[in-house]
Amino acid sequence: MAQAARTSFPHWQNRDGSVDSICTECFRTVATAAAEAELTAAENAHNCQGFNLGEILHGSEFEGRQIRS
């Protein structure tokens, strides 16, 4: 059986020296830690729900609603 491709998690260093892990599928911050090595557990546990523009722009009350043009 073919294995699904694993989501990648680029890391972003913050001004305070902490590091964010970002999911490339849903664009959420998966975790913030003092060191990159501390992000692995959160990345492995991340249950990606996919991209939701309404939630990103307006918060979780828009989750599941469709944007109409």
N, CA, C and O of each residue as an XYZ file, in Angstrom:
276
protein
N       0.845     -1.166      0.000
C       0.000      0.000      0.000
C       0.897      1.239      0.000
O       1.882      1.298      0.737
N       0.554      2.222     -0.826
C       1.343      3.453     -0.887
C       1.095      4.293      0.351
O      -0.030      4.392      0.841
N       2.149      4.886      0.839
C       2.036      5.731      2.024
C       1.781      7.169      1.591
O       2.385      7.645      0.630
N       0.892      7.862      2.294
C       0.583      9.257      1.981
C       1.797     10.134      2.242
O       2.584      9.881      3.154
N       1.933     11.168      1.424
C       3.039     12.107      1.608
C       2.866     12.841      2.935
O       1.756     13.226      3.300
N       3.942     13.024      3.632
C       3.922     13.701      4.934
C       3.950     15.207      4.729
O       4.716     15.717      3.911
N       3.128     15.902      5.461
C       3.113     17.359      5.433
C       4.455     17.878      5.917
O       5.033     17.334      6.857
N       4.950     18.926      5.280
C       6.202     19.520      5.754
C       5.887     20.658      6.713
O       4.819     21.266      6.647
N       6.814     20.933      7.587
C       6.640     21.946      8.615
C       7.824     22.908      8.596
O       8.807     22.691      9.304
N       7.741     23.962      7.797
C       8.816     24.959      7.848
C       8.850     25.605      9.229
O       7.840     25.668      9.930
N      10.008     26.072      9.592
C      10.180     26.711     10.899
C      10.458     28.197     10.712
O      11.178     28.599      9.799
N       9.877     28.999     11.589
C      10.008     30.452     11.556
C      10.568     30.908     12.894
O       9.994     30.614     13.943
N      11.697     31.631     12.861
C      12.271     32.125     14.115
C      11.653     33.472     14.458
O      11.606     34.381     13.630
N      11.183     33.581     15.689
C      10.565     34.801     16.185
C      11.618     35.745     16.758
O      12.751     35.340     17.015
N      11.241     36.983     16.953
C      12.175     37.990     17.481
C      12.704     37.633     18.863
O      13.822     38.001     19.225
N      11.891     36.914     19.634
C      12.327     36.550     20.992
C      13.213     35.304     21.005
O      13.622     34.852     22.075
N      13.515     34.744     19.830
C      14.373     33.569     19.730
C      13.623     32.259     19.681
O      14.212     31.230     19.350
N      12.322     32.263     20.006
C      11.527     31.035     19.915
C      11.306     30.682     18.441
O      11.526     31.506     17.555
N      10.872     29.454     18.198
C      10.698     28.962     16.840
C       9.275     28.429     16.677
O       8.788     27.673     17.517
N       8.607     28.834     15.580
C       7.274     28.331     15.243
C       7.394     27.246     14.191
O       8.258     27.317     13.317
N       6.534     26.246     14.271
C       6.397     25.216     13.252
C       5.069     25.453     12.543
O       4.023     25.518     13.189
N       5.104     25.582     11.211
C       3.924     25.907     10.427
C       3.560     24.728      9.516
O       4.424     24.180      8.831
N       2.289     24.344      9.509
C       1.818     23.277      8.620
C       1.595     23.864      7.227
O       0.910     24.877      7.085
N       2.161     23.242      6.210
C       2.020     23.745      4.842
C       0.688     23.373      4.202
O       0.381     23.838      3.105
N      -0.100     22.549      4.865
C      -1.418     22.174      4.336
C      -2.516     23.100      4.856
O      -3.367     23.544      4.085
N      -2.505     23.396      6.158
C      -3.573     24.212      6.751
C      -3.088     25.595      7.175
O      -3.895     26.445      7.553
N      -1.778     25.828      7.117
C      -1.159     27.111      7.437
C      -1.312     27.521      8.901
O      -1.167     28.698      9.233
N      -1.600     26.569      9.767
C      -1.689     26.851     11.193
C      -0.306     26.725     11.835
O       0.552     25.987     11.352
N      -0.110     27.456     12.924
C       1.084     27.271     13.735
C       0.852     26.030     14.572
O      -0.049     25.996     15.411
N       1.659     25.018     14.347
C       1.513     23.734     15.033
C       2.046     23.825     16.451
O       1.454     23.273     17.379
N       3.162     24.521     16.619
C       3.772     24.648     17.937
C       4.773     25.792     17.937
O       5.271     26.206     16.891
N       5.055     26.287     19.123
C       6.113     27.270     19.342
C       6.993     26.719     20.451
O       6.494     26.256     21.477
N       8.296     26.771     20.243
C       9.222     26.220     21.239
C      10.480     27.069     21.305
O      10.743     27.895     20.431
N      11.246     26.848     22.355
C      12.499     27.573     22.534
C      13.558     27.095     21.536
O      14.425     27.873     21.137
N      13.494     25.813     21.128
C      14.468     25.241     20.203
C      13.756     24.361     19.175
O      12.731     23.749     19.475
N      14.307     24.304     17.964
C      13.691     23.514     16.891
C      13.504     22.052     17.259
O      12.506     21.443     16.874
N      14.438     21.483     17.990
C      14.360     20.067     18.366
C      13.106     19.758     19.177
O      12.649     18.615     19.198
N      12.550     20.757     19.839
C      11.358     20.561     20.665
C      10.066     20.515     19.849
O       9.008     20.223     20.405
N      10.123     20.796     18.551
C       8.923     20.864     17.714
C       8.490     19.516     17.139
O       7.338     19.362     16.733
N       9.378     18.561     17.100
C       9.113     17.276     16.440
C       7.884     16.560     16.972
O       7.078     16.068     16.182
N       7.716     16.488     18.274
C       6.571     15.773     18.856
C       5.251     16.415     18.418
O       4.312     15.707     18.053
N       5.175     17.739     18.451
C       3.946     18.430     18.038
C       3.687     18.237     16.548
O       2.536     18.082     16.140
N       4.729     18.244     15.737
C       4.571     18.022     14.294
C       4.055     16.613     14.021
O       3.189     16.427     13.166
N       4.577     15.622     14.737
C       4.124     14.237     14.557
C       2.689     14.040     15.032
O       1.976     13.188     14.502
N       2.258     14.812     16.018
C       0.906     14.677     16.567
C      -0.127     15.531     15.828
O      -1.326     15.373     16.055
N       0.318     16.429     14.953
C      -0.592     17.344     14.259
C      -1.597     16.573     13.414
O      -1.215     15.747     12.585
N      -2.873     16.842     13.624
C      -3.952     16.237     12.850
C      -4.503     17.323     11.928
O      -5.418     18.058     12.299
N      -3.944     17.416     10.736
C      -4.275     18.494      9.814
C      -5.717     18.369      9.336
O      -6.144     17.317      8.859
N      -6.451     19.464      9.477
C      -7.843     19.525      9.031
C      -7.971     20.254      7.705
O      -9.083     20.517      7.250
N      -6.860     20.580      7.086
C      -6.872     21.258      5.802
C      -7.023     22.768      5.944
O      -7.107     23.305      7.048
N      -7.053     23.416      4.826
C      -7.096     24.871      4.751
C      -8.526     25.375      4.872
O      -9.421     24.868      4.195
N      -8.751     26.376      5.732
C     -10.075     26.972      5.899
C      -9.882     28.487      5.959
O      -9.542     29.031      7.010
N     -10.100     29.165      4.833
C      -9.871     30.600      4.750
C     -10.735     31.381      5.734
O     -10.262     32.349      6.328
N     -11.985     30.982      5.918
C     -12.865     31.671      6.856
C     -12.317     31.660      8.268
O     -12.362     32.675      8.962
N     -11.802     30.523      8.699
C     -11.238     30.422     10.043
C      -9.988     31.274     10.175
O      -9.789     31.933     11.195
N      -9.148     31.265      9.152
C      -7.922     32.039      9.199
C      -8.228     33.539      9.264
O      -7.588     34.273     10.017
N      -9.196     33.985      8.482
C      -9.520     35.408      8.429
C     -10.400     35.878      9.584
O     -10.260     37.009     10.050
N     -11.309     35.012     10.050
C     -12.334     35.466     10.982
C     -12.437     34.673     12.276
O     -13.225     35.045     13.146
N     -11.696     33.626     12.435
C     -11.770     32.830     13.650
C     -12.598     31.567     13.467
O     -13.211     31.362     12.418
N     -12.613     30.734     14.477
C     -13.206     29.403     14.382
C     -14.721     29.400     14.220
O     -15.276     28.368     13.841
N     -15.426     30.516     14.492
C     -16.880     30.507     14.312
C     -17.274     30.347     12.848
O     -18.432     30.052     12.553
N     -16.332     30.535     11.931
C     -16.623     30.398     10.506
C     -16.287     29.000      9.995
O     -16.534     28.706      8.825
N     -15.739     28.145     10.826
C     -15.340     26.818     10.399
C     -16.526     26.034      9.847
O     -17.587     25.980     10.469
N     -16.346     25.445      8.711
C     -17.388     24.628      8.094
C     -18.332     25.391      7.199
O     -19.085     24.772      6.447
N     -18.325     26.711      7.246
C     -19.178     27.503      6.377
C     -18.498     27.692      5.030
O     -17.271     27.748      4.949
N     -19.285     27.788      3.992
C     -18.731     27.996      2.663
C     -18.766     29.474      2.315
O     -19.722     30.182      2.631
N     -17.706     29.925      1.658
C     -17.644     31.301      1.197
C     -18.303     31.358     -0.172
O     -17.924     30.611     -1.074
N     -19.281     32.233     -0.336
C     -19.973     32.381     -1.620
C     -19.555     33.686     -2.271
O     -19.346     34.700     -1.604
N     -19.439     33.633     -3.587
C     -19.060     34.856     -4.304
C     -20.269     35.567     -4.861
O     -20.132     36.614     -5.494
